[in-house]
Amino acid sequence: MEPKIGRILEQARQELGISLDQAEQATKIRARYLQELERENFDVLPPVYVQGSLRTYADYLGLDAEALVREFKHRQTPREDPQEPVPG
């Protein structure tokens, strides 16, 4: 299982010794939204804003932003459920 996006963000921020308030000042993304990204509460913003915020935050933390955005997009792609056979 791949590491969670939110856990990657939170761990990087903590390892750098950066508070959410400091990250807010640097990224211009409200601390509450940064915290929601770390919690993977992606429904707080439309997906396009999540992608932009995720990219900005990951870049700020020195992470591979494109890889995290790809993972986010992958998770947002609806998966087709196999159809159950219709009894006949």
C-alpha positions as CSV (number, residue, x, y, z in Angstrom):
1,M,0.0,0.0,0.0
2,E,1.3,3.4,-1.0
3,P,1.9,6.0,1.7
4,K,-1.0,8.4,2.3
5,I,-0.6,11.9,0.6
6,G,-1.6,13.6,3.9
7,R,0.9,11.7,6.0
8,I,3.7,12.5,3.5
9,L,2.8,16.2,3.7
10,E,2.5,16.2,7.5
11,Q,5.7,14.2,8.1
12,A,7.7,16.5,5.7
13,R,6.4,19.6,7.4
14,Q,7.2,18.3,10.9
15,E,10.7,17.1,9.9
16,L,11.4,20.6,8.6
17,G,10.1,22.1,11.9
18,I,7.5,24.2,10.1
19,S,4.2,25.1,11.8
20,L,1.0,25.3,9.8
21,D,1.0,29.1,10.4
22,Q,4.5,29.3,8.9
23,A,3.4,27.2,5.9
24,E,0.4,29.5,5.5
25,Q,2.6,32.6,5.4
26,A,4.9,31.1,2.8
27,T,2.3,29.4,0.5
28,K,-0.6,31.9,0.9
29,I,-2.8,28.9,1.5
30,R,-4.9,29.1,4.7
31,A,-3.6,26.9,7.5
32,R,-7.0,25.2,7.8
33,Y,-6.8,24.1,4.2
34,L,-3.2,22.9,4.7
35,Q,-4.4,20.9,7.7
36,E,-7.3,19.4,5.6
37,L,-4.8,18.4,2.9
38,E,-2.8,16.6,5.7
39,R,-5.9,14.9,6.9
40,E,-6.9,14.0,3.3
41,N,-10.2,15.8,3.6
42,F,-10.1,16.7,-0.1
43,D,-13.8,17.5,-0.3
44,V,-13.2,20.9,1.4
45,L,-12.3,22.4,-2.0
46,P,-13.1,21.6,-5.7
47,P,-10.6,19.1,-7.1
48,V,-8.8,21.8,-9.3
49,Y,-8.1,23.9,-6.2
50,V,-6.9,20.8,-4.2
51,Q,-4.5,20.0,-7.1
52,G,-3.1,23.6,-7.1
53,S,-2.8,23.7,-3.3
54,L,-1.3,20.3,-3.2
55,R,1.3,21.2,-5.8
56,T,2.2,24.5,-4.0
57,Y,2.4,22.9,-0.6
58,A,4.4,20.0,-1.8
59,D,6.9,22.3,-3.6
60,Y,7.2,24.4,-0.5
61,L,8.0,21.3,1.5
62,G,10.6,20.1,-1.1
63,L,8.5,17.1,-2.1
64,D,7.8,15.7,-5.6
65,A,4.7,17.8,-6.2
66,E,3.8,16.2,-9.6
67,A,3.9,12.7,-8.1
68,L,1.5,13.7,-5.3
69,V,-0.8,15.4,-7.7
70,R,-0.8,12.3,-10.0
71,E,-1.7,10.2,-6.9
72,F,-4.5,12.6,-6.0
73,K,-5.9,12.4,-9.6
74,H,-5.6,8.6,-9.6
75,R,-7.6,8.4,-6.4
76,Q,-10.3,10.7,-7.8
77,T,-10.8,8.6,-11.0
78,P,-13.9,6.6,-10.6
79,R,-13.3,3.0,-10.7
80,E,-15.6,0.8,-12.7
81,D,-17.3,-1.9,-10.6
82,P,-17.8,-5.2,-12.4
83,Q,-21.4,-5.7,-13.2
84,E,-23.1,-8.5,-11.4
85,P,-24.6,-11.0,-13.8
86,V,-28.3,-10.6,-14.2
87,P,-30.1,-13.8,-13.2
88,G,-32.0,-15.1,-16.2
